[in-house]
């Protein structure tokens, strides 16, 4: 998996196209990522107890990994991830500017 939790990404498709955010969670078996503030839907929820009232709540749904691209903070562009080995250590690098991610 080339994307990691905490990476800055940009959404490529859907209603939130162009929005940026940090990956909160990755679901690798499904191929999904969860980004707070992106892909939010309203859901009607029944009251569970006195402390959990019912009503309309905002819920974050996962996005397919193919619908997001890594955002390079140095060149301010969406990019692909490359790998470079230096002194026996493997680093992720930006394919456009070569900066270590």
N, C-alpha and C positions, 0 to 999 in steps of 0.2 A: 504494500500500500504506500503510495507516494505522498498522500496527504496525511497530516498528523493533527491531533487535537491541539487547538491554539493557533493554527495557521490562519492567516488573513486570506479570505477568498472573495470572489465576485460571482454573482449568480448570472448564468448565461441564458437561461430560458425561463418562461413562465411569467406569472403576474409580478414577480419581484425582480425581473431582469434589470441588471445594472446595480443592484444593491450590494453593499459589502458588509462583511461580518466575520467574526472569528468562529471557528469550528468548536462547538461545545462537546459533541459526542460523535463518534463514528460507529456505525453498525456494519461491520465488514461482511457478515454473512448475507445480509440483505443488499449491500451496496448503497447504503444511505448515509447521509450526514445530517446532523441537527445543528442549526445556526440560530441563536437567539435573535428575535426581532425579524426573522425572515420566514415566509410561508406560514403566516398566522391565520387561523380560521376561528370563527365564533362557533361555540358549541353550547347547546342547552343542557344544563346539568340539574338533575333532581337533587333535592336536599338529602344529605346522608345523615346528619345529626344536627344538634343545635349549633355546634361550632363550625360545621361545614354547610353554610346555607346554599340553596339552589340559585339558579339564575343563568344568565348568559356569560360564559367565560371565554377568554382568548386562549387558544391552545396552539402550541408550536408543533407542526408536523415535519417529518423528515423530508429531505430532498434527495434525489438520486445523485450519486457522486459525479456522474457524467454531466450534470447540469451546473456544476461549479468549476471554477478555474482558480488556481493559486494567484494571489496578488503580490507582486514584488514591491516592497516599500522603497527600494532604492531607485528603480527606473519608473515606478508608478504605472505599470502595465500588467495586464494579465499575462501569465507565462506558464510554461511547462516546467516540470522538475527534471533536472539532470543530476547525475552522481559523479563525483570526482574523488579519487583516492589520493591523499597526500600523507606521506610518512606513516603509512599503514592505517590511517583513519579514513573512513568513508563519510563524505559530506554531501548534503543536498545543495545544489546550485541552481540559480536562475538560468534558463536557456538563452535569454535575451541579453542580459548584461554580465552574467558570470558571477554575480554576488552570491556569497554563501547564505543560505536561508536558515 
